[in-house]
């Protein structure tokens, strides 16, 4: 076994873990700074922006850059994220309500669950898409929906990653304030950047770029 190589990999893994913890902390602090509702959108976009820059091996001052993006994207990010967040809250509320009513609501409960999965599948592309491509604000959700439908394997992989983080967090709730949100944004960005590269390469091979 190559011990120096193993040590380097271990140090790299620890570094990425620490980065996810820092990203999680920044996301929580700035979300709370906006009273949750007003802070959710800009904090999420800022976190994805920094996650993308980190994935591209850029060097930056994390807190200063987070604050700069948070201020700059405050309105646009809220318009992008809040409608989806509101819909997610409604769907979760409906699912819990229908579950409490018993087996008679099975069909409606399943339909609500499918809608939640669809929202999560499309939403998984939204943050990375927003920070990677310059599109009109109204175009991000249709583009995210298109990617989710045209790349089912990638969408399933993203949902599996989200499910794993959600399961771990439900089993150990202390992970939520420590790393869960940062880990999802970090992993989601890393995956989507590779999906985008593959998609661009595919389009380029067909002469569409």
Secondary structure, DSSP 8 states (H G I E B T S, - for coil): --HHHHHHHHHHHHHHHHHHHHHHHHHHHHHHHTTTHHHHHHHHHHHHHHHHHHHTT----HHHHHHHHHHHTHHHHHHHHHHHHHHHHHHHHHHHHHHHT-GGGHHHHHHHHHHHHHHHHHHHHHHHHHHHS---TTHHHHHHHHHHHH-HHHHHHHHHHHHHHHHHHHH-THHIIIIIHHHHHHHHHHHHHHHHHHHHHHHHHTT--
